[in-house]
């Protein structure tokens, strides 16, 4: 089943795809997170909508991200094996960062890029939506925690990442003498701006429920910008499988219903074509379209806002 969040007839609604052209509205449930929290009882509401609910045309509706205000969005860093050759050093476990829910926009809604952001490019990714509250789950049991899957564009501001780069001496207790400190040279950049800026997380159009995807680790992914293919890849090339990501993150963070894990960029370019790193929205016009087998196509126009940064310093 494919579930959506949308605006219809003056109200925010959720619904289930009835056929290629219609969505059946789900009554008596407020938001998608409320439906997810119902667990197995959610199927009764979905079945009732498909049989007796009001059906509306897919064309012309306003799409929200399927989960509008998740508690957290966990993005997985450098999870594609195609990036392994570029790693000078790296951990032997998944590395992840958090994106705010305010970065989310739905299918068809514009990605807005301001001139002062610098270089901005798309990152096509598989999104996993959690269905239960979980902490310290073993990988062998992790798939039982999945409610469904969606398409996520983890839009990234490389210009802001470079602007926020620190090269400094970090201080650590000396292993030989814990009362003394030693300096270690480090480079780091914090992700809040370059990953969490408004509209830097487009998602949708649907959540495809878990029973409809037999193997999330074998899904084809493609990305087009302005009609040009810039990536043709597969989730089979992720370094860590979906179950491993859920399990690892749960060793540190409690995962809750509606939380999202965006599994990493599928960026392998087609032979002879440009890559996602060439698709700087400041220079390349949209729309940006991501297709994942079994999940559909997420499409967003790109709007450039010719603004200067506000007077954020006190005079």
C-alpha positions, 0 to 999 in steps of 0.5 A: 500500500502507498500512503500519502499526506496531503491538503484537500478541501481546506484541510490536511488529510492522509490517504491511501493510493486506490489506483493510478489516479485516485487517493482514498481519504482515511477518516478518523486519523489525524496525521501519518504518525498517528496512523503509524502508532496504531500498529496493526490496527492501522490496516483497519482504517486503510481497508475502510478507506479503500472500500468506503472512503472518499476518493479524490484525483491525484492531479492537482492536490498539494502534497506534503512529505508523507511524515510531516513532523518526524521526531528525527531524521537520521542521515547516513554519511558516505554509505555508498561503496562508490565513495570508498576509494575517496576515503582517506580515513573512515570509521568501520561503522555507520556515521550519521547526522540529524536533519530537522523536520523543518527542512522537509517539503513534499512532492511537487513543492519547490526546493528554494535556494538562496544565492548566499548558500553557495553550491547546492546539489541533490542526493537521492536516497532510500528513506526508511520509516520506523513503525515502533519504538526501539532501543538496542535492537539486534540487526536480525530483528531490526526489520520488524521495526520498519513501517515502510519506505519512501524517497528522500532527497538529502539536499546538500549545501557544499558551499556552506559546508566549506564555509563552516570548516574548522581546522584546529587542535582538539584536546584529549586526555593523554592515554598515558597520563590522564591528568594531562592533555594532548593536542590532535590536529582535526578538520570538521564541519558541522551539518546544521546549515549545509544539511538542515536548511529549509527545503533541504529534505524533499520526501515522497510522494508516498510511504510504501508499506514494508510488506510491499517491498521484499528487499530494500537492499536491492532497489534501483535508484535514478536521479534526473536534474533538468531532464538529464540523468545524473545518477543510476545506482542501486541500494545494493551498493550501500556499505551497510544494509537497512537492518544494520543501520537501524540496529546501529543507530538504536544503540545510541538513539531511541527510534520512535514511530515516524522517525526517518532514516535516510540511508545514504546517497545513490550517486553512481553516474551513468557512463559518460554522464555528469554526476550529482556533484555537477548538478549545482542548483545555482547553475543547473535548472530543475526540476530534480526527479528521483525514482526508486523501484517500487516506490515511485518518482519524487519530483521538485522544481528548484527556485533560486531566491536572489537574496542577500543574507540579513543583518544578523550582527548587532550594529 
